[in-house]
Amino acid sequence: MAITAADVKKLREATGAGMMDAKKALTETDGDMEAAVDWLRTKGLAKAAKKADRTAAEGLVAVKVDGGKGVAVELNSETDFVAKNAEFQQLIGDIAGVALTVDDVAALSEADMGGKPVKERITDAIAKIGENMTLRRMEVLTGENVAAYVHNAATDGMGKIGVLVAFTGDNAEVARQVAMHIAAVKPASLSEADLDPSVVEKEKQVQMEIARESGKPEQVIEKMIEGRMKKFLSEVTLVNQAFVVNPDLTVGAAAKEAGIEITGFARVEVGEGIEVEKEDFAAEVAKAAKG
């Protein structure tokens, strides 16, 4: 597979590795971007274990809670200017209210909102505001109780990150603090039991390759891997993470001390996972000049 300059640039931005190292990683992995990131990690050449985490789309996330049910809805716009528009905010707030009555984004799109399906209300808003909008996703969370938190709020109940936390017990304030923790730390799962086995296996293989690069005996490597995987799980599972409000306790321990148990969570960030092509300004001007 041919390795392009764009591929090398993307990998460099994702890992902080040098140009030649990024090119070699892509060559060794036949252009597989994720495998190239892992290759760089095993060689100690990546400065970050994840891809560049840039927001590639604008819009808002709105959260609504009704008793033991909570929803987080993402509505994207082309620019942040539109996301600050009162009409856009009214629209996503109304959509989130309707979301409490359905179970997924497909049903939400077809649900009635003031005599029209939600998707038609969005089409009407596009025509009026003059910018494309997309109802991208929604998360539904149920439990004995549900707490919500919005980070970087534009107005009440909507912002750039929306978090829902399901919990048992009645300490809503600590549950909300846990939601704030989730917004900041971005855990991969509630506990080890909920973590995708493929994620665990992939990390284990990466750590084994890193350990073998050191040239240590296999029995030593096994002990090293045991400790590293324990550390990895403590970093990516919510109940095992150090609580940002009190780092001396894990989130699980802090919840127990407060008389609650966290039973689930959902985190939605605007534009997460969306890639937008960015054209060089000079190239854009040249293209415009050519008509």
Backbone hydrogen bonds in HBPLUS format (Angstrom, degrees):
<---DONOR---> <-ACCEPTOR-->    atom                        ^
c    i                          cat <-CA-CA->   ^        H-A-AA   ^      H-
h    n   atom  resd res      DA  || num        DHA   H-A  angle D-A-AA Bond
n    s   type  num  typ     dist DA aas  dist angle  dist       angle   num
A0007-ASP N   A0004-THR O   3.12 MM   3  5.18 121.9  2.48  94.9 108.7     1
A0008-VAL N   A0004-THR O   3.14 MM   4  6.53 160.7  2.18 149.9 154.3     2
A0009-LYS N   A0005-ALA O   2.91 MM   4  6.11 160.6  1.94 148.5 154.1     3
A0010-LYS N   A0006-ALA O   2.94 MM   4  6.09 159.8  1.98 145.3 150.6     4
A0011-LEU N   A0007-ASP O   3.00 MM   4  6.26 160.2  2.04 151.1 156.0     5
A0012-ARG N   A0008-VAL O   2.92 MM   4  6.14 155.8  1.98 150.1 157.2     6
A0013-GLU N   A0009-LYS O   2.95 MM   4  6.19 159.1  2.00 151.0 156.3     7
A0014-ALA N   A0010-LYS O   3.03 MM   4  6.21 142.1  2.17 139.3 149.8     8
A0015-THR N   A0011-LEU O   3.00 MM   4  6.13 140.1  2.16 145.1 154.2     9
A0016-GLY N   A0012-ARG O   2.68 MM   4  5.07 154.5  1.74 142.8 149.0    10
A0047-LYS N   A0015-THR O   2.68 MM  32  5.47 146.1  1.79 152.4 160.5    11
A0022-ALA N   A0018-GLY O   2.89 MM   4  6.03 157.5  1.94 151.2 157.7    12
A0023-LYS N   A0019-MET O   2.95 MM   4  6.18 158.2  2.00 149.0 155.1    13
A0024-LYS N   A0020-MET O   2.92 MM   4  6.08 159.1  1.96 145.4 151.1    14
A0025-ALA N   A0021-ASP O   2.91 MM   4  6.09 156.8  1.97 146.8 153.3    15
A0026-LEU N   A0022-ALA O   3.08 MM   4  6.32 158.5  2.13 147.9 152.7    16
A0027-THR N   A0023-LYS O   2.96 MM   4  6.19 150.5  2.05 145.2 153.9    17
A0028-GLU N   A0024-LYS O   2.83 MM   4  6.04 161.4  1.86 154.1 158.6    18
A0029-THR N   A0025-ALA O   3.10 MM   4  6.23 136.8  2.29 138.6 149.5    19
A0031-GLY N   A0026-LEU O   2.70 MM   5  4.59 163.0  1.72 148.4 148.9    20
A0030-ASP N   A0027-THR O   3.35 MM   3  5.17 167.9  2.36 103.4 105.0    21
A0032-ASP N   A0029-THR O   3.16 MM   3  5.54 164.8  2.19 113.7 118.5    22
A0036-ALA N   A0032-ASP O   2.87 MM   4  6.02 145.8  1.99 148.5 159.1    23
A0037-VAL N   A0033-MET O   3.04 MM   4  6.37 148.8  2.14 147.5 155.1    24
A0038-ASP N   A0034-GLU O   3.13 MM   4  6.49 160.0  2.17 148.6 153.3    25
A0039-TRP N   A0035-ALA O   2.84 MM   4  6.09 151.4  1.92 144.7 153.4    26
A0040-LEU N   A0036-ALA O   2.97 MM   4  6.20 161.4  2.00 149.5 153.2    27
A0041-ARG N   A0037-VAL O   3.03 MM   4  6.31 150.4  2.12 144.0 152.6    28
A0042-THR N   A0038-ASP O   2.97 MM   4  6.28 157.7  2.02 152.5 157.4    29
A0043-LYS N   A0039-TRP O   3.17 MM   4  6.44 140.9  2.33 142.4 152.7    30
A0045-LEU N   A0040-LEU O   2.79 MM   5  4.99 155.7  1.85 158.4 153.5    31
A0044-GLY N   A0041-ARG O   2.96 MM   3  4.94 155.5  2.02 102.2 109.9    32
A0077-SER N   A0058-GLU O   2.99 MM  19  5.21 156.3  2.05 106.2 113.1    33
A0060-LEU N   A0075-LEU O   3.09 MM  15  5.73 155.8  2.15 154.0 157.5    34
A0075-LEU N   A0060-LEU O   3.04 MM  15  5.73 165.6  2.06 169.9 174.1    35
A0061-VAL N   A0159-GLY O   2.77 MM  98  5.43 157.5  1.82 158.7 166.5    36
A0159-GLY N   A0061-VAL O   2.93 MM  98  5.43 151.2  2.01 149.2 154.9    37
A0062-ALA N   A0073-VAL O   2.86 MM  11  5.28 155.0  1.92 150.5 155.9    38
A0073-VAL N   A0062-ALA O   2.85 MM  11  5.28 163.7  1.87 153.5 157.9    39
A0063-VAL N   A0157-GLY O   2.90 MM  94  5.55 162.1  1.93 158.5 163.9    40
A0064-LYS N   A0071-VAL O   3.01 MM   7  5.42 152.9  2.09 147.7 154.0    41
A0071-VAL N   A0064-LYS O   2.85 MM   7  5.42 157.1  1.90 157.9 165.0    42
A0066-ASP N   A0069-LYS O   2.79 MM   3  5.36 168.1  1.80 166.2 170.4    43
A0069-LYS N   A0066-ASP O   3.17 MM   3  5.36 150.3  2.27 114.4 123.2    44
A0143-GLY N   A0068-GLY O   2.93 MM  75  5.07 145.1  2.06 138.9 145.0    45
A0070-GLY N   A0141-LEU O   2.81 MM  71  5.20 154.2  1.88 155.5 162.9    46
A0141-LEU N   A0070-GLY O   2.89 MM  71  5.20 162.8  1.92 153.4 155.3    47
A0072-ALA N   A0139-GLU O   2.95 MM  67  5.17 148.6  2.05 144.4 151.4    48
A0139-GLU N   A0072-ALA O   2.85 MM  67  5.17 152.0  1.93 144.1 153.6    49
A0074-GLU N   A0137-ARG O   2.96 MM  63  5.53 171.7  1.97 162.8 162.2    50
A0136-ARG N   A0074-GLU O   3.12 MM  62  5.79 134.5  2.34 145.0 157.2    51
A0076-ASN N   A0134-THR O   2.81 MM  58  5.03 164.2  1.83 152.8 150.5    52
A0134-THR N   A0076-ASN O   3.02 MM  58  5.03 149.8  2.11 127.7 135.6    53
A0084-LYS N   A0080-ASP O   3.13 MM   4  6.44 129.4  2.40 141.7 153.5    54
A0084-LYS N   A0081-PHE O   3.22 MM   3  5.34 140.5  2.38  96.8 107.6    55
A0085-ASN N   A0082-VAL O   2.87 MM   3  4.94 156.9  1.92 107.1 114.7    56
A0089-GLN N   A0085-ASN O   3.05 MM   4  6.36 160.4  2.09 154.6 160.3    57
A0090-GLN N   A0086-ALA O   2.89 MM   4  6.08 151.2  1.98 143.4 151.4    58
A0091-LEU N   A0087-GLU O   2.94 MM   4  6.10 154.0  2.01 142.6 149.8    59
A0092-ILE N   A0088-PHE O   3.01 MM   4  6.35 166.8  2.03 157.2 158.2    60
A0093-GLY N   A0089-GLN O   3.02 MM   4  6.05 151.8  2.11 140.5 148.9    61
A0094-ASP N   A0090-GLN O   2.96 MM   4  6.14 157.0  2.01 147.7 153.4    62
A0095-ILE N   A0091-LEU O   2.93 MM   4  6.19 158.0  1.98 150.5 157.3    63
A0096-ALA N   A0092-ILE O   2.93 MM   4  6.07 155.5  1.99 143.8 149.7    64
A0097-GLY N   A0093-GLY O   3.16 MM   4  6.43 146.3  2.27 139.3 148.0    65
A0098-VAL N   A0094-ASP O   3.13 MM   4  6.52 152.2  2.21 147.3 154.1    66
A0099-ALA N   A0095-ILE O   2.88 MM   4  6.16 144.8  2.00 144.9 156.0    67
A0100-LEU N   A0097-GLY O   3.38 MM   3  5.69 148.1  2.49 101.8 109.5    68
A0101-THR N   A0098-VAL O   2.88 MM   3  5.64 164.1  1.91 123.5 128.9    69
A0102-VAL N   A0099-ALA O   3.21 MM   3  5.37 166.3  2.23 108.9 113.1    70
A0108-LEU N   A0104-ASP O   2.99 MM   4  6.24 150.3  2.08 145.4 154.9    71
A0109-SER N   A0105-VAL O   2.96 MM   4  6.11 154.4  2.03 143.8 148.9    72
A0111-ALA N   A0107-ALA O   2.96 MM   4  6.01 121.3  2.31 139.9 155.9    73
A0111-ALA N   A0108-LEU O   3.13 MM   3  4.97 141.4  2.29  96.1 107.4    74
A0119-LYS N   A0109-SER O   2.92 MM  10  5.00 154.9  1.99 151.5 143.5    75
A0118-VAL N   A0111-ALA O   2.85 MM   7  5.80 136.4  2.04 154.8 167.9    76
A0113-MET N   A0116-LYS O   2.66 MM   3  5.40 154.7  1.72 149.5 156.9    77
A0120-GLU N   A0117-PRO O   2.97 MM   3  5.38 130.2  2.22 108.2 121.1    78
A0121-ARG N   A0117-PRO O   3.13 MM   4  6.55 151.6  2.21 151.1 159.8    79
A0121-ARG N   A0118-VAL O   3.04 MM   3  5.03 117.1  2.45  96.0 112.0    80
A0122-ILE N   A0118-VAL O   2.99 MM   4  6.34 150.3  2.08 153.2 161.5    81
A0123-THR N   A0119-LYS O   3.06 MM   4  6.31 152.3  2.14 136.7 144.2    82
A0124-ASP N   A0120-GLU O   2.88 MM   4  6.12 156.3  1.93 148.1 154.0    83
A0125-ALA N   A0121-ARG O   3.04 MM   4  6.29 151.2  2.13 139.6 147.2    84
A0126-ILE N   A0122-ILE O   2.89 MM   4  6.20 150.6  1.98 149.9 158.2    85
A0127-ALA N   A0123-THR O   3.08 MM   4  6.37 159.6  2.12 149.3 153.7    86
A0128-LYS N   A0124-ASP O   3.03 MM   4  6.28 148.2  2.13 142.9 151.9    87
A0129-ILE N   A0125-ALA O   2.77 MM   4  5.81 173.8  1.77 157.1 159.2    88
A0130-GLY N   A0126-ILE O   2.77 MM   4  5.33 145.1  1.89 135.3 145.7    89
A0145-ASN N   A0167-PHE O   3.06 MM  22  5.36 126.6  2.35 147.9 162.7    90
A0167-PHE N   A0145-ASN O   2.91 MM  22  5.36 157.2  1.97 141.1 146.5    91
A0147-ALA N   A0165-VAL O   2.78 MM  18  5.13 161.3  1.81 149.1 153.3    92
A0165-VAL N   A0147-ALA O   2.84 MM  18  5.13 156.3  1.90 150.7 153.7    93
A0149-TYR N   A0163-VAL O   2.95 MM  14  5.23 147.7  2.05 147.6 151.8    94
A0163-VAL N   A0149-TYR O   2.85 MM  14  5.23 158.5  1.90 161.5 166.2    95
A0151-HIS N   A0161-ILE O   2.84 MM  10  5.06 160.4  1.88 146.9 153.4    96
A0160-LYS N   A0151-HIS O   3.16 MM   9  6.12 130.7  2.42 155.7 169.5    97
A0161-ILE N   A0151-HIS O   3.41 MM  10  5.06 158.3  2.46 138.2 136.9    98
A0154-ALA N   A0158-MET O   2.88 MM   4  6.01 154.6  1.94 137.6 145.6    99
A0158-MET N   A0155-THR O   3.24 MM   3  5.78 163.5  2.27 140.2 136.5   100
A0270-VAL N   A0160-LYS O   2.87 MM 110  5.35 169.7  1.89 163.7 166.1   101
A0162-GLY N   A0268-VAL O   2.84 MM 106  5.27 164.3  1.86 156.2 160.6   102
A0268-VAL N   A0162-GLY O   2.89 MM 106  5.27 166.8  1.91 159.0 163.4   103
A0164-LEU N   A0266-ALA O   2.90 MM 102  5.15 160.5  1.93 148.9 154.4   104
A0266-ALA N   A0164-LEU O   2.96 MM 102  5.15 149.9  2.05 141.9 144.9   105
A0166-ALA N   A0264-GLY O   2.89 MM  98  5.01 164.1  1.91 133.9 139.2   106
A0263-THR N   A0166-ALA O   2.88 MM  97  5.42 159.8  1.92 132.7 138.7   107
A0168-THR N   A0261-GLU O   2.97 MM  93  5.29 152.8  2.04 143.9 152.3   108
A0261-GLU N   A0168-THR O   3.21 MM  93  5.29 147.5  2.32 131.1 137.7   109
A0175-ALA N   A0171-ASN O   3.27 MM   4  6.54 158.4  2.32 145.8 152.2   110
A0176-ARG N   A0172-ALA O   2.89 MM   4  6.10 147.4  2.00 142.3 150.7   111
A0177-GLN N   A0173-GLU O   2.99 MM   4  6.32 145.9  2.11 140.7 150.4   112
A0178-VAL N   A0174-VAL O   2.90 MM   4  6.22 146.7  2.01 146.7 155.7   113
A0179-ALA N   A0175-ALA O   3.00 MM   4  6.35 146.5  2.12 139.6 148.9   114
A0180-MET N   A0176-ARG O   2.95 MM   4  6.32 147.9  2.05 144.4 152.9   115
A0181-HIS N   A0177-GLN O   2.93 MM   4  6.23 151.7  2.01 143.1 151.0   116
A0182-ILE N   A0178-VAL O   2.91 MM   4  6.24 155.5  1.97 149.6 155.6   117
A0183-ALA N   A0179-ALA O   3.03 MM   4  6.31 154.6  2.09 145.7 152.1   118
A0184-ALA N   A0180-MET O   3.13 MM   4  6.40 151.9  2.21 146.1 152.9   119
A0185-VAL N   A0181-HIS O   2.79 MM   4  5.90 169.5  1.80 163.3 166.2   120
A0186-LYS N   A0182-ILE O   2.92 MM   4  5.07 152.1  2.00 130.3 137.8   121
A0188-ALA N   A0236-VAL O   2.71 MM  48  5.22 144.1  1.84 139.0 151.2   122
A0189-SER N   A0236-VAL O   3.41 MM  47  6.80 151.5  2.50 153.4 154.9   123
A0238-LEU N   A0189-SER O   2.84 MM  49  6.19 168.7  1.85 161.4 162.0   124
A0239-VAL N   A0190-LEU O   3.09 MM  49  6.15 174.5  2.09 167.1 165.6   125
A0194-ASP N   A0191-SER O   3.05 MM   3  5.42 143.5  2.19 107.0 116.9   126
A0195-LEU N   A0192-GLU O   3.16 MM   3  5.17 155.1  2.23 102.5 110.2   127
A0199-VAL N   A0196-ASP O   2.90 MM   3  5.38 134.4  2.11 113.0 125.1   128
A0200-VAL N   A0196-ASP O   3.32 MM   4  6.78 153.8  2.39 150.1 157.3   129
A0201-GLU N   A0197-PRO O   2.90 MM   4  6.14 166.8  1.92 154.6 158.0   130
A0202-LYS N   A0198-SER O   2.93 MM   4  5.94 156.1  1.99 138.1 145.1   131
A0203-GLU N   A0199-VAL O   3.07 MM   4  6.24 162.3  2.10 145.4 149.8   132
A0204-LYS N   A0200-VAL O   2.93 MM   4  6.16 155.3  1.99 148.2 155.8   133
A0205-GLN N   A0201-GLU O   2.95 MM   4  6.19 158.6  2.00 151.1 155.7   134
A0206-VAL N   A0202-LYS O   3.03 MM   4  6.30 158.6  2.07 148.7 154.6   135
A0207-GLN N   A0203-GLU O   2.92 MM   4  6.14 164.4  1.94 152.0 156.1   136
A0208-MET N   A0204-LYS O   2.91 MM   4  6.11 148.8  2.01 145.4 154.3   137
A0209-GLU N   A0205-GLN O   3.03 MM   4  6.26 156.8  2.08 147.7 153.0   138
A0210-ILE N   A0206-VAL O   3.00 MM   4  6.28 156.3  2.05 149.4 156.3   139
A0211-ALA N   A0207-GLN O   2.92 MM   4  6.10 159.8  1.96 145.4 150.9   140
A0212-ARG N   A0208-MET O   2.85 MM   4  6.07 154.1  1.92 146.6 154.0   141
A0213-GLU N   A0209-GLU O   3.05 MM   4  6.22 140.7  2.21 140.6 150.1   142
A0214-SER N   A0211-ALA O   3.03 MM   3  5.40 145.3  2.15 104.2 114.4   143
A0215-GLY N   A0212-ARG O   2.96 MM   3  5.29 154.7  2.03 107.9 115.9   144
A0220-VAL N   A0217-PRO O   3.08 MM   3  5.37 126.8  2.37 104.3 117.8   145
A0221-ILE N   A0217-PRO O   2.94 MM   4  6.24 154.3  2.00 150.3 158.8   146
A0222-GLU N   A0218-GLU O   2.90 MM   4  6.19 154.1  1.96 153.4 158.8   147
A0224-MET N   A0220-VAL O   2.98 MM   4  6.28 154.8  2.04 148.4 156.3   148
A0225-ILE N   A0221-ILE O   2.81 MM   4  6.06 159.6  1.85 157.6 162.6   149
A0226-GLU N   A0222-GLU O   3.06 MM   4  6.25 154.9  2.13 142.9 149.4   150
A0227-GLY N   A0223-LYS O   3.24 MM   4  6.51 161.0  2.28 148.2 151.3   151
A0228-ARG N   A0224-MET O   2.95 MM   4  6.19 159.5  1.99 150.7 157.2   152
A0229-MET N   A0225-ILE O   2.82 MM   4  5.90 159.2  1.87 154.7 159.1   153
A0230-LYS N   A0226-GLU O   3.17 MM   4  6.27 150.8  2.26 138.6 146.3   154
A0231-LYS N   A0227-GLY O   3.08 MM   4  6.30 153.1  2.15 142.4 149.5   155
A0232-PHE N   A0228-ARG O   2.87 MM   4  6.11 154.3  1.94 142.8 150.4   156
A0233-LEU N   A0229-MET O   2.92 MM   4  6.11 164.8  1.94 150.9 153.4   157
A0234-SER N   A0230-LYS O   3.09 MM   4  6.27 147.7  2.20 139.5 148.3   158
A0235-GLU N   A0231-LYS O   3.11 MM   4  6.34 128.2  2.39 139.3 152.6   159
A0235-GLU N   A0232-PHE O   3.03 MM   3  5.15 136.9  2.22  98.3 110.9   160
A0236-VAL N   A0232-PHE O   3.12 MM   4  6.41 138.0  2.30 148.2 159.4   161
A0237-THR N   A0233-LEU O   3.12 MM   4  5.81 147.1  2.23 145.8 149.5   162
A0240-ASN N   A0237-THR O   3.10 MM   3  5.60 141.2  2.25 113.2 124.2   163
A0241-GLN N   A0238-LEU O   3.10 MM   3  5.34 159.4  2.15 111.1 117.5   164
A0252-GLY N   A0239-VAL O   2.99 MM  13  4.20 155.5  2.05 118.8 118.0   165
A0251-VAL N   A0241-GLN O   2.88 MM  10  5.89 138.3  2.05 160.0 173.2   166
A0243-PHE N   A0249-LEU O   2.86 MM   6  5.91 173.9  1.87 158.2 160.0   167
A0246-ASN N   A0243-PHE O   3.05 MM   3  5.24 126.2  2.35 102.8 116.5   168
A0249-LEU N   A0246-ASN O   2.93 MM   3  5.90 171.7  1.94 134.4 137.1   169
A0254-ALA N   A0250-THR O   2.90 MM   4  6.10 161.0  1.94 152.9 158.3   170
A0255-ALA N   A0251-VAL O   2.93 MM   4  6.08 156.7  1.98 148.9 155.0   171
A0256-LYS N   A0252-GLY O   3.04 MM   4  6.24 160.4  2.08 144.8 150.1   172
A0257-GLU N   A0253-ALA O   2.92 MM   4  6.11 158.3  1.96 147.8 153.8   173
A0258-ALA N   A0254-ALA O   3.06 MM   4  6.25 137.1  2.25 136.6 147.6   174
A0258-ALA N   A0255-ALA O   3.04 MM   3  5.05 125.9  2.35  94.0 108.5   175
A0260-ILE N   A0255-ALA O   2.92 MM   5  5.21 169.3  1.93 149.1 145.5   176
A0259-GLY N   A0256-LYS O   3.00 MM   3  5.03 157.2  2.05 103.1 110.1   177
A0272-GLU N   A0269-GLU O   3.18 MM   3  5.57 167.9  2.19 133.0 132.7   178
A0274-ILE N   A0271-GLY O   3.05 MM   3  5.44 167.1  2.07 133.2 134.1   179
A0283-ALA N   A0280-ASP O   3.03 MM   3  5.18 114.5  2.48  99.1 115.0   180
A0284-GLU N   A0280-ASP O   2.85 MM   4  6.16 150.9  1.94 153.0 162.6   181
A0285-VAL N   A0281-PHE O   2.94 MM   4  6.25 153.9  2.01 149.7 155.9   182
A0286-ALA N   A0282-ALA O   2.94 MM   4  6.17 158.4  1.99 145.9 152.1   183
A0287-LYS N   A0283-ALA O   2.89 MM   4  6.08 154.7  1.95 145.7 152.5   184
A0288-ALA N   A0284-GLU O   3.01 MM   4  6.25 156.0  2.07 143.3 149.6   185
A0289-ALA N   A0285-VAL O   2.92 MM   4  6.18 150.7  2.01 148.1 156.3   186
A0290-LYS N   A0286-ALA O   3.13 MM   4  6.37 140.3  2.29 141.8 151.4   187
A0290-LYS N   A0287-LYS O   3.21 MM   3  5.23 128.1  2.49  94.3 107.3   188
A0291-GLY N   A0288-ALA O   3.03 MM   3  5.13 149.2  2.13  99.8 109.5   189
